[in-house]
Amino acid sequence: MRTYEVLSVVSPQLSETEITDLLTEFRGVAEKSGAKLVSEDSWGRRRLAYPIEKVTEGHYHLWVFEAGSDELSELDRKMKNSDKVMRHIIVRVDLMAKRAAKLAARNPKKVRVPVQPAAAVVAAPVAEPVAVAPVVVEEAAAEPAAE
């Protein structure tokens, strides 16, 4: 079993109940084919990078499935034939990781290391405060300018 990400962009003209029904139908098609749902994330309504048939927004939805190579073909066919889905993509996640590892082995300077979340960064211990003598600044008396 391999891991796949399925991202779909659904038309914004649909109501929330229609979107929920459509996404439930797609999830059912994948699970009926034998795919196992790992995670599901609805990104909501977002602006598109470019207009698709004069539409500038869409509802984004991301699924992560564990499936064999042929188990998501029915889901792909249903999404292609649906007028309600503006765009979709199915990507094999482990293939992306394999390519990144291959690139890292070939040229380690160009590989970006993921940034740690702020919670994971541990602060260095703070030394005792050092007493600093206050600095006294004397202001010179301002002399009126001669005209």
C-alpha positions as CSV (number, residue, x, y, z in Angstrom):
1,M,0.0,0.0,0.0
2,R,1.3,3.5,-0.9
3,T,0.3,6.9,0.4
4,Y,-1.5,9.3,-1.9
5,E,-2.7,12.8,-1.5
6,V,-5.9,13.9,-3.3
7,L,-6.5,17.6,-3.6
8,S,-9.8,18.8,-5.2
9,V,-11.1,22.3,-6.0
10,V,-14.9,22.4,-6.0
11,S,-17.0,25.1,-7.6
12,P,-17.9,28.0,-5.3
13,Q,-21.4,28.2,-6.7
14,L,-22.4,25.1,-4.7
15,S,-24.0,25.4,-1.3
16,E,-22.4,23.9,1.8
17,T,-24.7,20.9,1.9
18,E,-24.0,20.2,-1.8
19,I,-20.3,20.4,-1.2
20,T,-20.5,18.1,1.8
21,D,-22.6,15.5,-0.2
22,L,-20.2,15.6,-3.1
23,L,-17.1,15.1,-0.9
24,T,-18.9,12.3,1.0
25,E,-19.6,10.6,-2.3
26,F,-16.0,10.9,-3.4
27,R,-14.7,9.5,-0.1
28,G,-17.2,6.6,-0.4
29,V,-15.9,5.8,-3.9
30,A,-12.3,5.6,-2.8
31,E,-13.1,3.6,0.3
32,K,-15.4,1.2,-1.7
33,S,-12.4,0.6,-4.0
34,G,-10.3,-0.5,-1.1
35,A,-8.4,2.7,-0.2
36,K,-8.0,3.5,3.5
37,L,-8.6,7.1,4.5
38,V,-5.7,8.4,6.6
39,S,-6.6,12.0,7.0
40,E,-9.0,14.6,5.6
41,D,-8.7,18.4,5.7
42,S,-11.1,21.0,4.3
43,W,-9.3,24.2,3.5
44,G,-12.5,26.1,2.8
45,R,-13.0,28.8,0.2
46,R,-9.8,30.3,-1.2
47,R,-8.7,32.5,-4.1
48,L,-7.4,30.7,-7.1
49,A,-4.0,31.5,-8.5
50,Y,-5.6,32.1,-11.9
51,P,-9.2,32.2,-13.1
52,I,-10.8,29.0,-14.3
53,E,-13.7,29.7,-16.7
54,K,-13.9,33.3,-15.2
55,V,-14.2,31.8,-11.6
56,T,-11.6,33.2,-9.2
57,E,-12.4,31.2,-6.0
58,G,-13.0,27.6,-5.1
59,H,-13.5,25.2,-2.1
60,Y,-10.3,23.2,-1.5
61,H,-10.3,19.8,0.1
62,L,-7.4,17.5,0.8
63,W,-7.5,13.7,1.5
64,V,-4.6,11.4,2.3
65,F,-5.3,7.7,1.4
66,E,-3.3,4.5,1.7
67,A,-4.1,2.5,-1.5
68,G,-2.8,0.3,-4.2
69,S,-2.0,1.6,-7.6
70,D,-5.4,0.9,-9.2
71,E,-7.7,1.7,-6.2
72,L,-7.9,5.4,-6.8
73,S,-8.5,5.1,-10.6
74,E,-12.3,5.1,-10.1
75,L,-12.1,8.3,-7.9
76,D,-10.0,9.9,-10.6
77,R,-12.5,9.0,-13.2
78,K,-15.5,10.4,-11.2
79,M,-13.7,13.6,-10.4
80,K,-12.8,14.1,-14.1
81,N,-16.4,13.6,-15.2
82,S,-17.9,15.8,-12.5
83,D,-18.9,19.3,-13.5
84,K,-18.7,20.4,-9.9
85,V,-15.0,19.7,-9.6
86,M,-13.0,22.5,-11.2
87,R,-9.5,20.9,-10.7
88,H,-8.1,17.8,-8.9
89,I,-4.8,16.1,-8.5
90,I,-3.7,12.8,-7.1
91,V,0.0,12.6,-6.0
92,R,1.9,9.6,-4.7
93,V,3.5,11.0,-1.5
94,D,6.2,8.4,-1.0
95,L,7.4,9.1,-4.6
96,M,7.9,12.8,-3.7
97,A,9.9,11.8,-0.6
98,K,12.0,9.4,-2.7
99,R,12.8,12.2,-5.2
100,A,13.7,14.7,-2.4
101,A,16.1,12.1,-0.9
102,K,17.7,11.5,-4.3
103,L,18.1,15.2,-4.8
104,A,19.7,15.6,-1.4
105,A,22.2,12.9,-2.1
106,R,23.1,14.4,-5.4
107,N,23.5,18.0,-4.2
108,P,23.2,18.6,-0.5
109,K,23.7,22.4,-0.7
110,K,20.5,23.0,-2.6
111,V,18.2,21.0,-0.3
112,R,16.2,23.1,2.1
113,V,15.9,21.8,5.6
114,P,12.4,22.2,7.1
115,V,12.2,25.0,9.7
116,Q,11.4,23.8,13.2
117,P,8.2,25.1,14.8
118,A,8.6,27.8,17.3
119,A,7.5,25.5,20.1
120,A,10.3,23.0,19.3
121,V,13.1,25.6,19.6
122,V,14.6,25.5,23.1
123,A,16.0,28.8,24.4
124,A,19.5,28.9,25.8
125,P,19.7,29.4,29.6
126,V,20.0,33.1,30.6
127,A,23.0,34.2,32.6
128,E,22.6,36.3,35.7
129,P,21.9,40.0,34.9
130,V,25.0,42.2,34.9
131,A,24.8,45.6,36.7
132,V,25.5,48.4,34.4
133,A,26.4,51.9,35.7
134,P,24.1,54.6,34.4
135,V,25.6,56.9,31.8
136,V,25.2,60.6,32.6
137,V,24.9,62.9,29.5
138,E,25.5,66.6,30.1
139,E,23.8,68.9,27.7
140,A,25.7,71.9,26.6
141,A,24.0,75.2,27.1
142,A,22.6,76.3,23.8
143,E,23.9,79.7,22.7
144,P,21.8,81.9,20.6
145,A,23.0,82.1,17.1
146,A,24.4,85.5,16.1
147,E,22.7,87.1,13.1
